[in-house]
Amino acid sequence: MAWFYLIMAGLSEIVWAFGLKESHGFTMVGWSLLTIAFLIVSFGLFSISMKSIPIGTAYAVFTGIGAAGTAIIGMIFLSEGVSFWKIISLIVLLTGIIGLKLVDGNESEKEAK
């Protein structure tokens, strides 16, 4: 369940980051409330996940999901530039996130033995 909470925290980070942009410096009430709500949800889920996942892994995955997802949202919905190197960088970032998950799973199995 900890990994589920961590992934949901990362996805929530994407929502609040987008909301932060759309709130225009917290001048748009609806977007501001959405942003604050997802900030609370995101950090709440993140803190729950760290009960079982090491902080280094959890934080890297949390911020990685948020950064990659926010970059993708920016390209799709905010007309931010798309380039070959941006896509390659996102693939490398997502590969690192998956790698951390796999490595953490192997370490957990070794500790259980």
C-alpha positions in Angstrom: 0.0 0.0 0.0 2.9 2.4 0.7 3.8 2.5 -3.0 0.2 3.1 -4.0 0.2 6.1 -1.5 3.4 7.3 -2.9 2.3 7.2 -6.5 -1.0 8.9 -5.6 1.0 11.6 -3.8 3.1 12.2 -6.9 0.0 12.4 -9.1 -1.5 14.8 -6.6 1.6 16.9 -6.9 1.0 17.2 -10.6 -2.5 18.6 -9.9 -1.3 21.2 -7.4 1.5 22.3 -9.6 -0.9 22.8 -12.5 -3.3 24.5 -10.1 -0.6 26.8 -8.9 0.0 28.0 -12.4 -3.7 28.4 -13.1 -4.3 30.2 -9.8 -2.3 33.2 -11.2 -0.5 33.9 -7.9 -3.5 32.8 -5.8 -5.8 35.4 -7.4 -8.2 32.9 -8.8 -10.2 31.5 -5.8 -11.3 28.2 -7.4 -7.9 27.3 -8.6 -6.3 28.5 -5.3 -8.6 26.2 -3.3 -8.0 23.3 -5.6 -4.2 23.9 -5.3 -4.3 24.0 -1.5 -6.5 20.9 -1.2 -4.1 18.9 -3.4 -1.1 20.2 -1.5 -2.6 18.8 1.6 -3.6 15.5 0.0 -0.2 15.2 -1.7 1.9 15.7 1.4 -0.4 13.6 3.5 -0.1 10.6 1.2 3.6 11.2 0.9 4.0 11.2 4.7 2.0 8.0 5.0 4.2 6.3 2.3 7.4 7.1 4.2 6.3 4.9 7.1 7.5 1.9 5.0 9.6 3.4 2.2 13.0 4.9 2.9 13.0 8.7 2.7 15.6 8.9 -0.1 13.6 6.6 -2.4 10.3 8.1 -1.4 11.4 11.7 -2.0 13.1 10.9 -5.3 10.0 9.0 -6.6 7.6 11.7 -5.3 9.4 14.6 -6.9 10.2 12.6 -10.0 6.5 11.7 -10.7 5.6 15.3 -10.0 8.3 16.8 -12.2 7.8 14.4 -15.1 4.0 14.6 -14.9 4.0 18.4 -14.6 6.4 18.7 -17.6 4.1 16.5 -19.7 1.0 18.4 -18.6 2.8 21.6 -19.6 3.6 20.3 -23.0 0.1 19.0 -23.6 -2.1 21.7 -22.0 0.1 24.8 -21.7 1.7 24.8 -25.1 5.2 24.5 -23.6 7.9 23.4 -26.0 8.4 19.8 -27.0 11.8 18.7 -28.1 13.7 15.5 -28.7 16.0 16.2 -25.7 13.0 17.0 -23.4 11.4 13.7 -24.3 14.7 11.8 -23.8 15.2 13.5 -20.4 11.7 12.6 -19.3 12.3 9.0 -20.3 15.5 8.9 -18.3 13.7 10.4 -15.3 10.9 7.9 -15.5 13.4 5.1 -15.9 15.2 6.2 -12.8 11.9 6.2 -10.9 11.1 2.7 -12.0 14.7 1.7 -11.1 14.3 3.1 -7.6 11.1 1.1 -7.1 12.8 -2.1 -8.3 15.9 -1.6 -6.2 13.8 -0.8 -3.1 11.7 -4.0 -3.7 14.9 -6.1 -3.9 16.3 -4.5 -0.7 13.1 -5.2 1.1 13.1 -8.8 0.1 16.7 -9.2 1.3 15.9 -7.6 4.7 12.9 -10.0 5.1 15.2 -13.1 4.7 
